[in-house]
């Protein structure tokens, strides 16, 4: 659940301002974060966490599949270098997305 805190008026649900028709979620978040009076806090629900875990499992499987495809392409007698480069780039993108999702699922622990 997304809530917006106005330092003068307190916390309200994000939908209370009627912003949905005017801004995308990212646009709204950027607008609020850039304003000095507001802070944004997102509390992950169990459903959100399950969706992230499902996406994480799908991305990890795709990453393993790409690894196997890259290995097979390396073993071929005349590897297609352009395809190899594209597969490696996609694999790096997946790795970054996997790391991002893992960070979202793992709670911040202040030591």
N, CA, C and O atoms as a MOPAC input file, in Angstrom:
PM7 MOZYME 1SCF
protein

 N      0.83800 1    -1.17600 1     0.00000 1
 C      0.00000 1     0.00000 1     0.00000 1
 C      0.87500 1     1.22900 1     0.00000 1
 O      1.84500 1     1.30400 1     0.75400 1
 N      0.55000 1     2.17600 1    -0.82300 1
 C      1.29600 1     3.41800 1    -0.91700 1
 C      0.61000 1     4.46700 1    -0.07400 1
 O     -0.59900 1     4.66800 1    -0.19000 1
 N      1.36600 1     5.13800 1     0.77400 1
 C      0.80400 1     6.25300 1     1.52500 1
 C      1.72400 1     7.45300 1     1.37200 1
 O      2.94000 1     7.31200 1     1.23900 1
 N      1.13000 1     8.61500 1     1.39200 1
 C      1.86700 1     9.84600 1     1.23000 1
 C      1.78300 1    10.61800 1     2.52300 1
 O      0.70100 1    10.78300 1     3.08700 1
 N      2.91900 1    11.09300 1     2.99700 1
 C      2.94300 1    11.87100 1     4.22400 1
 C      3.25600 1    13.31600 1     3.88600 1
 O      4.31900 1    13.62900 1     3.34900 1
 N      2.32200 1    14.18300 1     4.20700 1
 C      2.53900 1    15.61400 1     4.09000 1
 C      3.01600 1    16.05700 1     5.45300 1
 O      2.32900 1    15.82000 1     6.44700 1
 N      4.16200 1    16.68700 1     5.53200 1
 C      4.75100 1    17.03800 1     6.81400 1
 C      3.88900 1    18.02200 1     7.60800 1
 O      4.09300 1    18.17900 1     8.81200 1
 N      2.93500 1    18.68400 1     6.96000 1
 C      2.05000 1    19.60000 1     7.67000 1
 C      0.73300 1    18.94600 1     8.07500 1
 O      0.19100 1    19.25500 1     9.13700 1
 N      0.20500 1    18.03300 1     7.22700 1
 C     -1.14400 1    17.52900 1     7.44500 1
 C     -1.21500 1    16.05800 1     7.82200 1
 O     -2.30500 1    15.56300 1     8.10800 1
 N     -0.10800 1    15.34600 1     7.83400 1
 C     -0.12900 1    13.94400 1     8.22100 1
 C     -0.21000 1    13.00300 1     7.03400 1
 O     -0.02900 1    13.41900 1     5.89000 1
 N     -0.48400 1    11.72200 1     7.30900 1
 C     -0.47100 1    10.67200 1     6.29800 1
 C     -1.85100 1    10.46300 1     5.71200 1
 O     -2.84900 1    10.44900 1     6.43200 1
 N     -1.90000 1    10.30000 1     4.39800 1
 C     -3.15000 1     9.97900 1     3.71200 1
 C     -2.86500 1     8.89900 1     2.68900 1
 O     -1.73700 1     8.80000 1     2.20800 1
 N     -3.85800 1     8.08100 1     2.34000 1
 C     -3.66000 1     7.12700 1     1.25200 1
 C     -3.41200 1     7.89400 1    -0.04600 1
 O     -3.96600 1     8.97600 1    -0.24300 1
 N     -2.60200 1     7.35100 1    -0.90900 1
 C     -2.24200 1     8.04100 1    -2.14400 1
 C     -3.45000 1     8.30100 1    -3.02200 1
 O     -3.46800 1     9.27600 1    -3.77400 1
 N     -4.46200 1     7.44400 1    -2.94200 1
 C     -5.61000 1     7.61000 1    -3.82300 1
 C     -6.53200 1     8.73900 1    -3.36800 1
 O     -7.44500 1     9.11100 1    -4.10500 1
 N     -6.31800 1     9.29400 1    -2.17100 1
 C     -7.21700 1    10.31100 1    -1.65300 1
 C     -7.14800 1    11.60900 1    -2.43900 1
 O     -8.10900 1    12.37800 1    -2.44400 1
 N     -6.02300 1    11.86500 1    -3.10700 1
 C     -5.86900 1    13.13700 1    -3.80700 1
 C     -6.47100 1    13.15400 1    -5.19000 1
 O     -6.45500 1    14.19500 1    -5.84700 1
 N     -6.99900 1    12.04600 1    -5.65600 1
 C     -7.57400 1    11.99600 1    -6.98900 1
 C     -6.53200 1    12.07200 1    -8.08800 1
 O     -6.83000 1    12.54700 1    -9.18400 1
 N     -5.33400 1    11.62100 1    -7.82500 1
 C     -4.22600 1    11.73100 1    -8.76900 1
 C     -4.24900 1    10.66100 1    -9.84300 1
 O     -3.54100 1    10.79300 1   -10.84100 1
 N     -5.04700 1     9.58800 1    -9.67800 1
 C     -4.93600 1     8.42800 1   -10.55900 1
 C     -5.13000 1     8.76900 1   -12.02700 1
 O     -4.43400 1     8.21100 1   -12.87600 1
 N     -6.03300 1     9.64800 1   -12.34700 1
 C     -6.28300 1     9.95900 1   -13.74600 1
 C     -5.23400 1    10.86600 1   -14.36600 1
 O     -5.12300 1    10.94600 1   -15.58900 1
 N     -4.46900 1    11.54700 1   -13.53400 1
 C     -3.52400 1    12.52900 1   -14.06000 1
 C     -2.09800 1    12.03000 1   -14.16000 1
 O     -1.34300 1    12.51800 1   -15.00100 1
 N     -1.70500 1    11.08400 1   -13.34000 1
 C     -0.31800 1    10.63400 1   -13.29300 1
 C     -0.25100 1     9.11600 1   -13.31200 1
 O     -1.14500 1     8.43400 1   -12.81100 1
 N      0.81900 1     8.60000 1   -13.89500 1
 C      1.10400 1     7.18200 1   -13.72400 1
 C      1.66000 1     7.02600 1   -12.31300 1
 O      1.98300 1     8.01700 1   -11.65800 1
 N      1.77100 1     5.79400 1   -11.84600 1
 C      2.31100 1     5.57400 1   -10.50600 1
 C      3.71100 1     6.14900 1   -10.40600 1
 O      4.02100 1     6.84600 1    -9.44000 1
 N      4.57400 1     5.86800 1   -11.39600 1
 C      5.95200 1     6.36800 1   -11.35300 1
 C      5.99100 1     7.89000 1   -11.42500 1
 O      6.77600 1     8.52900 1   -10.72500 1
 N      5.14300 1     8.46700 1   -12.27000 1
 C      5.09700 1     9.91800 1   -12.37400 1
 C      4.65300 1    10.54700 1   -11.06600 1
 O      5.19800 1    11.56800 1   -10.64700 1
 N      3.66200 1     9.93900 1   -10.41800 1
 C      3.18500 1    10.44000 1    -9.13300 1
 C      4.28300 1    10.32700 1    -8.08500 1
 O      4.52600 1    11.26200 1    -7.32200 1
 N      4.94500 1     9.16800 1    -8.05600 1
 C      6.01300 1     8.96500 1    -7.07100 1
 C      7.12400 1     9.98600 1    -7.27100 1
 O      7.61700 1    10.56000 1    -6.29900 1
 N      7.52700 1    10.21900 1    -8.52000 1
 C      8.57800 1    11.20100 1    -8.79100 1
 C      8.14100 1    12.60400 1    -8.40600 1
 O      8.93000 1    13.38100 1    -7.87000 1
 N      6.89200 1    12.92400 1    -8.67700 1
 C      6.36200 1    14.24400 1    -8.32500 1
 C      6.39600 1    14.45000 1    -6.81600 1
 O      6.84100 1    15.49500 1    -6.34200 1
 N      5.93000 1    13.46200 1    -6.06100 1
 C      5.88200 1    13.57200 1    -4.60500 1
 C      7.28600 1    13.58500 1    -4.00900 1
 O      7.56700 1    14.37000 1    -3.10400 1
 N      8.17600 1    12.71300 1    -4.51300 1
 C      9.51500 1    12.64100 1    -3.94400 1
 C     10.31100 1    13.91300 1    -4.17900 1
 O     11.20200 1    14.23200 1    -3.39300 1
 N     10.01200 1    14.63900 1    -5.23300 1
 C     10.75900 1    15.85100 1    -5.52300 1
 C     10.28600 1    17.03200 1    -4.68200 1
 O     10.95100 1    18.06700 1    -4.63100 1
 N      9.13900 1    16.87900 1    -4.02100 1
 C      8.58700 1    17.97200 1    -3.22600 1
 C      9.10400 1    17.86700 1    -1.79100 1
 O      9.04700 1    16.78700 1    -1.20300 1
 N      9.61300 1    18.97400 1    -1.20600 1
 C     10.22600 1    18.89800 1     0.12300 1
 C      9.24100 1    18.61300 1     1.26200 1
 O      9.67800 1    18.20900 1     2.34000 1
 N      7.93400 1    18.80600 1     1.06800 1
 C      6.97500 1    18.59800 1     2.15100 1
 C      6.47700 1    17.15700 1     2.25700 1
 O      5.85100 1    16.79900 1     3.25500 1
 N      6.73800 1    16.34000 1     1.26800 1
 C      6.17500 1    14.99900 1     1.23400 1
 C      7.25200 1    13.93400 1     1.37500 1
 O      8.40700 1    14.14200 1     1.00200 1
 N      6.86000 1    12.80600 1     1.91200 1
 C      7.70100 1    11.61200 1     1.86800 1
 C      6.80400 1    10.45900 1     1.45400 1
 O      5.61500 1    10.44900 1     1.77200 1
 N      7.36700 1     9.48700 1     0.74500 1
 C      6.60000 1     8.35800 1     0.23700 1
 C      7.06400 1     7.09100 1     0.93500 1
 O      8.26200 1     6.84300 1     1.06600 1
 N      6.09800 1     6.29100 1     1.38300 1
 C      6.41500 1     5.02200 1     2.02500 1
 C      5.54900 1     3.95100 1     1.39200 1
 O      4.33700 1     4.12300 1     1.25800 1
 N      6.16700 1     2.84700 1     1.00300 1
 C      5.44100 1     1.74400 1     0.38800 1
 C      5.55900 1     0.53800 1     1.29100 1
 O      6.66800 1     0.10500 1     1.60300 1
 N      4.45100 1    -0.00600 1     1.71000 1
 C      4.41200 1    -1.20400 1     2.52900 1
 C      3.99300 1    -2.37000 1     1.64800 1
 O      2.91300 1    -2.35800 1     1.05800 1
 N      4.85900 1    -3.38000 1     1.56400 1
 C      4.57600 1    -4.52200 1     0.69700 1
 C      3.58900 1    -5.46400 1     1.36600 1
 O      3.75500 1    -5.83900 1     2.52600 1
 N      2.56500 1    -5.83900 1     0.62100 1
 C      1.59000 1    -6.79900 1     1.12300 1
 C      2.06200 1    -8.21100 1     0.79600 1
 O      3.00700 1    -8.39700 1     0.03000 1
 N      1.39300 1    -9.21200 1     1.38700 1
 C      1.74500 1   -10.61200 1     1.10200 1
 C      1.54000 1   -10.92900 1    -0.37300 1
 O      2.32000 1   -11.67500 1    -0.96600 1
 N      0.49400 1   -10.36500 1    -0.96200 1
 C      0.23100 1   -10.60700 1    -2.38400 1
 C      1.34900 1   -10.03000 1    -3.25000 1
 O      1.78600 1   -10.66000 1    -4.21300 1
 N      1.80900 1    -8.82300 1    -2.89700 1
 C      2.92400 1    -8.21400 1    -3.63300 1
 C      4.16200 1    -9.08700 1    -3.53400 1
 O      4.86700 1    -9.29200 1    -4.52300 1
 N      4.42300 1    -9.59600 1    -2.35200 1
 C      5.60900 1   -10.42900 1    -2.14800 1
 C      5.50600 1   -11.72700 1    -2.94600 1
 O      6.49400 1   -12.17800 1    -3.52500 1
 N      4.31900 1   -12.32900 1    -2.97900 1
 C      4.13200 1   -13.55200 1    -3.77700 1
 C      4.34900 1   -13.28300 1    -5.26200 1
 O      4.96300 1   -14.09000 1    -5.96000 1
 N      3.84500 1   -12.15000 1    -5.74000 1
 C      4.04300 1   -11.79700 1    -7.14800 1
 C      5.52100 1   -11.59800 1    -7.46300 1
 O      6.00300 1   -12.04100 1    -8.50500 1
 N      6.24000 1   -10.93100 1    -6.56000 1
 C      7.66900 1   -10.73400 1    -6.76700 1
 C      8.42500 1   -12.05600 1    -6.74700 1
 O      9.34100 1   -12.26600 1    -7.54100 1
 N      8.03500 1   -12.94800 1    -5.83300 1
 C      8.69700 1   -14.26000 1    -5.77600 1
 C      8.43500 1   -15.06700 1    -7.03900 1
 O      9.32500 1   -15.76800 1    -7.52100 1
 N      7.22300 1   -14.97600 1    -7.58100 1
 C      6.90600 1   -15.68900 1    -8.82700 1
 C      7.70800 1   -15.10700 1    -9.99000 1
 O      8.24000 1   -15.85000 1   -10.81400 1
 N      7.79200 1   -13.77500 1   -10.05300 1
 C      8.58500 1   -13.15200 1   -11.11400 1
 C     10.06100 1   -13.49300 1   -10.95800 1
 O     10.76100 1   -13.71600 1   -11.94600 1
 N     10.53100 1   -13.53100 1    -9.71300 1
 C     11.92400 1   -13.88400 1    -9.45100 1
 C     12.22300 1   -15.29700 1    -9.93800 1
 O     13.25200 1   -15.52600 1   -10.57400 1
 N     11.34100 1   -16.24200 1    -9.65000 1
 C     11.54000 1   -17.62700 1   -10.09800 1
 C     11.55800 1   -17.70100 1   -11.62400 1
 O     12.37400 1   -18.41800 1   -12.20300 1
 N     10.65400 1   -16.95600 1   -12.27700 1
 C     10.60900 1   -16.95800 1   -13.74200 1
 C     11.89600 1   -16.37000 1   -14.33000 1
 O     12.44300 1   -16.90700 1   -15.29300 1
 N     12.37300 1   -15.27100 1   -13.75000 1
 C     13.59300 1   -14.63500 1   -14.25200 1
 C     14.82300 1   -15.50400 1   -14.01400 1
 O     15.71600 1   -15.56500 1   -14.86000 1
 N     14.87200 1   -16.17600 1   -12.86500 1
 C     16.00200 1   -17.06300 1   -12.59200 1
 C     16.02900 1   -18.23300 1   -13.58000 1
 O     17.10100 1   -18.64700 1   -14.02200 1
 N     14.85300 1   -18.76600 1   -13.92700 1
 C     14.78400 1   -19.84600 1   -14.91100 1
 C     15.24100 1   -19.35400 1   -16.27900 1
 O     15.99100 1   -20.04100 1   -16.97300 1
 N     14.78700 1   -18.15800 1   -16.66600 1
 C     15.21000 1   -17.59000 1   -17.95100 1
 C     16.71800 1   -17.35200 1   -17.96800 1
 O     17.36900 1   -17.55000 1   -18.99500 1
 N     17.27600 1   -16.92500 1   -16.82300 1
 C     18.72100 1   -16.70400 1   -16.71400 1
 C     19.47900 1   -18.01400 1   -16.91200 1
 O     20.49300 1   -18.05200 1   -17.60800 1
 N     18.98000 1   -19.09300 1   -16.29200 1
 C     19.62200 1   -20.40400 1   -16.47100 1
 C     19.50900 1   -20.88200 1   -17.92000 1
 O     20.45300 1   -21.45300 1   -18.46700 1
 N     18.35300 1   -20.64400 1   -18.53500 1
 C     18.16600 1   -21.03900 1   -19.93500 1
 C     19.12400 1   -20.27700 1   -20.85500 1
 O     19.69500 1   -20.84900 1   -21.78300 1
 N     19.28800 1   -18.99400 1   -20.58600 1
 C     20.22000 1   -18.20500 1   -21.38800 1
 C     21.64600 1   -18.69300 1   -21.20600 1
 O     22.42000 1   -18.72900 1   -22.16100 1
 N     21.99500 1   -19.07000 1   -19.98100 1
 C     23.33000 1   -19.59100 1   -19.71900 1
 C     23.57700 1   -20.85100 1   -20.54900 1
 O     24.65100 1   -21.01500 1   -21.12700 1
 N     22.58800 1   -21.73300 1   -20.60600 1
 C     22.71700 1   -22.95800 1   -21.40600 1
 C     22.80200 1   -22.62800 1   -22.89400 1
 O     23.58100 1   -23.24600 1   -23.61900 1
 N     22.01100 1   -21.66100 1   -23.35300 1
 C     22.04100 1   -21.27400 1   -24.76300 1
 C     23.39200 1   -20.66500 1   -25.13400 1
 O     23.92200 1   -20.93200 1   -26.21200 1
 N     23.94000 1   -19.85500 1   -24.24600 1
 C     25.25200 1   -19.24000 1   -24.49700 1
 C     26.32400 1   -20.31300 1   -24.55700 1
 O     27.20000 1   -20.26700 1   -25.42000 1
 N     26.26500 1   -21.28300 1   -23.64300 1
 C     27.22200 1   -22.39800 1   -23.66700 1
 C     27.12300 1   -23.18000 1   -24.96900 1
 O     28.14100 1   -23.51000 1   -25.57800 1
 N     25.90300 1   -23.47600 1   -25.39600 1
 C     25.70400 1   -24.23100 1   -26.63800 1
 C     26.22700 1   -23.45400 1   -27.83700 1
 O     26.81600 1   -24.03000 1   -28.75200 1
 N     26.00900 1   -22.14900 1   -27.82800 1
 C     26.47400 1   -21.31800 1   -28.94000 1
 C     28.00200 1   -21.25900 1   -28.97600 1
 O     28.60400 1   -21.24600 1   -30.05000 1
 N     28.62900 1   -21.22400 1   -27.78000 1
 C     30.09000 1   -21.24300 1   -27.71200 1
 C     30.65700 1   -22.54300 1   -28.26800 1
 O     31.72300 1   -22.54800 1   -28.88400 1
 N     29.93700 1   -23.65600 1   -28.05000 1
 C     30.41700 1   -24.96900 1   -28.49200 1
 C     30.21900 1   -25.21800 1   -29.97800 1
 O     30.82900 1   -26.12400 1   -30.54600 1
 N     29.37100 1   -24.42200 1   -30.60800 1
 C     29.12800 1   -24.64000 1   -32.03700 1
 C     30.38200 1   -24.28500 1   -32.84100 1
 O     31.18400 1   -23.45600 1   -32.41200 1
 N     30.54900 1   -24.92200 1   -34.02100 1
 C     31.76000 1   -24.70800 1   -34.82400 1
 C     31.91500 1   -23.26200 1   -35.32000 1
 O     33.03100 1   -22.74700 1   -35.38500 1
 N     30.81400 1   -22.61700 1   -35.66400 1
 C     30.87300 1   -21.23400 1   -36.14300 1
 C     29.82600 1   -20.41500 1   -35.38000 1
 O     28.71900 1   -20.20900 1   -35.87700 1
 N     30.17100 1   -19.94900 1   -34.17800 1
 C     29.16900 1   -19.24300 1   -33.38200 1
 C     28.78200 1   -17.90200 1   -34.01500 1
 O     29.61900 1   -17.19400 1   -34.57700 1
 N     27.50800 1   -17.58000 1   -33.90700 1
 C     26.99900 1   -16.29400 1   -34.37400 1
 C     27.34000 1   -15.26900 1   -33.29600 1
 O     26.70600 1   -15.23500 1   -32.24200 1
 N     28.34200 1   -14.43600 1   -33.56300 1
 C     28.84300 1   -13.51500 1   -32.54700 1
 C     27.82200 1   -12.45600 1   -32.15400 1
 O     27.76100 1   -12.05300 1   -30.99200 1
 N     27.02500 1   -12.00800 1   -33.10900 1
 C     26.00600 1   -11.01200 1   -32.79700 1
 C     24.94000 1   -11.60100 1   -31.87200 1
 O     24.53500 1   -10.96900 1   -30.89600 1
 N     24.49400 1   -12.81100 1   -32.18800 1
 C     23.50400 1   -13.47100 1   -31.32800 1
 C     24.09300 1   -13.71900 1   -29.94000 1
 O     23.41200 1   -13.53100 1   -28.93200 1
 N     25.35600 1   -14.14000 1   -29.88800 1
 C     26.02700 1   -14.38100 1   -28.61700 1
 C     26.07300 1   -13.09800 1   -27.77400 1
 O     25.81700 1   -13.12500 1   -26.57000 1
 N     26.40100 1   -11.98900 1   -28.42200 1
 C     26.45700 1   -10.70700 1   -27.73500 1
 C     25.08000 1   -10.31100 1   -27.19700 1
 O     24.96900 1    -9.81900 1   -26.07500 1
 N     24.04700 1   -10.52400 1   -27.98800 1
 C     22.69300 1   -10.17600 1   -27.55500 1
 C     22.22500 1   -11.04800 1   -26.38900 1
 O     21.57800 1   -10.56300 1   -25.46200 1
 N     22.55800 1   -12.34000 1   -26.44600 1
 C     22.18900 1   -13.23100 1   -25.35400 1
 C     22.89300 1   -12.82900 1   -24.05200 1
 O     22.29200 1   -12.85100 1   -22.97800 1
 N     24.15200 1   -12.46900 1   -24.16300 1
 C     24.89800 1   -12.04700 1   -22.97300 1
 C     24.33600 1   -10.74700 1   -22.40300 1
 O     24.25600 1   -10.58100 1   -21.18600 1
 N     23.94900 1    -9.83200 1   -23.28300 1
 C     23.36600 1    -8.57600 1   -22.82000 1
 C     22.04600 1    -8.83100 1   -22.09800 1
 O     21.78300 1    -8.24200 1   -21.05000 1
 N     21.22100 1    -9.70600 1   -22.65700 1
 C     19.94500 1   -10.04400 1   -22.02000 1
 C     20.18700 1   -10.71100 1   -20.66800 1
 O     19.46300 1   -10.46100 1   -19.70400 1
 N     21.20400 1   -11.55600 1   -20.60800 1
 C     21.52800 1   -12.23600 1   -19.35600 1
 C     21.93800 1   -11.22400 1   -18.27900 1
 O     21.55400 1   -11.36700 1   -17.11800 1
 N     22.71200 1   -10.20800 1   -18.65800 1
 C     23.09300 1    -9.16000 1   -17.70900 1
 C     21.87400 1    -8.35600 1   -17.24600 1
 O     21.77000 1    -7.99700 1   -16.07300 1
 N     20.95500 1    -8.07500 1   -18.17500 1
 C     19.73100 1    -7.36700 1   -17.79300 1
 C     18.92600 1    -8.18900 1   -16.79100 1
 O     18.39700 1    -7.64800 1   -15.82000 1
 N     18.83400 1    -9.48200 1   -17.02600 1
 C     18.12000 1   -10.36400 1   -16.10900 1
 C     18.79300 1   -10.38000 1   -14.73800 1
 O     18.12100 1   -10.34600 1   -13.70700 1
 N     20.12000 1   -10.43200 1   -14.73500 1
 C     20.84200 1   -10.43800 1   -13.46400 1
 C     20.53700 1    -9.17600 1   -12.65600 1
 O     20.32700 1    -9.24300 1   -11.44500 1
 N     20.51600 1    -8.02500 1   -13.33600 1
 C     20.20800 1    -6.76600 1   -12.65200 1
 C     18.78300 1    -6.77000 1   -12.11000 1
 O     18.55100 1    -6.33800 1   -10.98100 1
 N     17.82800 1    -7.25000 1   -12.90100 1
 C     16.43200 1    -7.29500 1   -12.47000 1
 C     16.25400 1    -8.27100 1   -11.29900 1
 O     15.49700 1    -7.99900 1   -10.36800 1
 N     16.95400 1    -9.40500 1   -11.35500 1
 C     16.90400 1   -10.38600 1   -10.26600 1
 C     17.43700 1    -9.76400 1    -8.98100 1
 O     16.84300 1    -9.93000 1    -7.91600 1
 N     18.55300 1    -9.05200 1    -9.07800 1
 C     19.13000 1    -8.40400 1    -7.89600 1
 C     18.16900 1    -7.36400 1    -7.32600 1
 O     18.03700 1    -7.24600 1    -6.10800 1
 N     17.49800 1    -6.61100 1    -8.19900 1
 C     16.54400 1    -5.59900 1    -7.75300 1
 C     15.37800 1    -6.23800 1    -7.00300 1
 O     14.98100 1    -5.76300 1    -5.93900 1
 N     14.83300 1    -7.31800 1    -7.56500 1
 C     13.69600 1    -7.99000 1    -6.93500 1
 C     14.11100 1    -8.61300 1    -5.60600 1
 O     13.35900 1    -8.54800 1    -4.63400 1
 N     15.29200 1    -9.21200 1    -5.55300 1
 C     15.77000 1    -9.78600 1    -4.29600 1
 C     15.90200 1    -8.71000 1    -3.22900 1
 O     15.59700 1    -8.95800 1    -2.06300 1
 N     16.35100 1    -7.52400 1    -3.60900 1
 C     16.43800 1    -6.40100 1    -2.66800 1
 C     15.06100 1    -5.96600 1    -2.18500 1
 O     14.90800 1    -5.58000 1    -1.02600 1
 N     14.05400 1    -6.02500 1    -3.06100 1
 C     12.69900 1    -5.65300 1    -2.67600 1
 C     12.09700 1    -6.65500 1    -1.69600 1
 O     11.37100 1    -6.27400 1    -0.77800 1
 N     12.39900 1    -7.92900 1    -1.89300 1
 C     11.84800 1    -8.98100 1    -1.03500 1
 C     12.54400 1    -9.00900 1     0.32900 1
 O     11.89300 1    -9.21000 1     1.35500 1
 N     13.85700 1    -8.81000 1     0.34000 1
 C     14.62300 1    -8.85000 1     1.56900 1
 C     14.44900 1    -7.54300 1     2.32400 1
 O     14.73500 1    -6.48000 1     1.77100 1
 N     13.99000 1    -7.58500 1     3.56600 1
 C     13.79300 1    -6.34200 1     4.32200 1
 C     15.12300 1    -5.69300 1     4.66400 1
 O     16.13800 1    -6.37100 1     4.82300 1
 N     15.10400 1    -4.37900 1     4.77400 1
 C     16.29200 1    -3.64400 1     5.17700 1
 C     16.52600 1    -3.88900 1     6.66300 1
 O     15.61500 1    -3.74900 1     7.48000 1
 N     17.74300 1    -4.25000 1     6.99600 1
 C     18.10000 1    -4.47300 1     8.39100 1
 C     19.15100 1    -3.42700 1     8.75500 1
 O     20.25200 1    -3.41000 1     8.20500 1
 N     18.79300 1    -2.57700 1     9.67300 1
 C     19.73300 1    -1.55100 1    10.10700 1
 C     20.54300 1    -2.11900 1    11.25500 1
 O     20.00800 1    -2.45000 1    12.31300 1
 N     21.83700 1    -2.22700 1    11.02700 1
 C     22.70200 1    -2.82200 1    12.04600 1
 C     23.24300 1    -1.78100 1    12.98700 1
 O     23.99000 1    -2.11000 1    13.90800 1

